[in-house]
């Protein structure tokens, strides 16, 4: 069975929503400030997208495990 690209994109997007909501909820529980929670949630989305891109580009340069 082969997964379509649209399914992979939907899974990635849904995971990103779950992960960001988790961050927002945790920050809200720890600080009690909704504005801070959404600010950190926004920063988390942007920073993790950028870091994931860099992570992928670095791994593309590593030959280990490729055939």
C-alpha positions, 0 to 999 in steps of 0.5 A: 500500500502506498500513501499519497502525498495529499495524505502525508501533507494532511497528516503533517498538518494535523500533527502540527495543529495538535503539537501547537495546541498542546504547547498553547495549553501547557503555557496557559496552564503554567502562566495563566496568560492566554496572550502569552500562550498564543504568542509562544504557540505562534513562535513555536510553529514558525521556529519548528518549521524552520528548524525542521527544514534545516534538519532535513537539509542536513540529513540530505547531505549525510550519506550514511544509510542511503543505498 
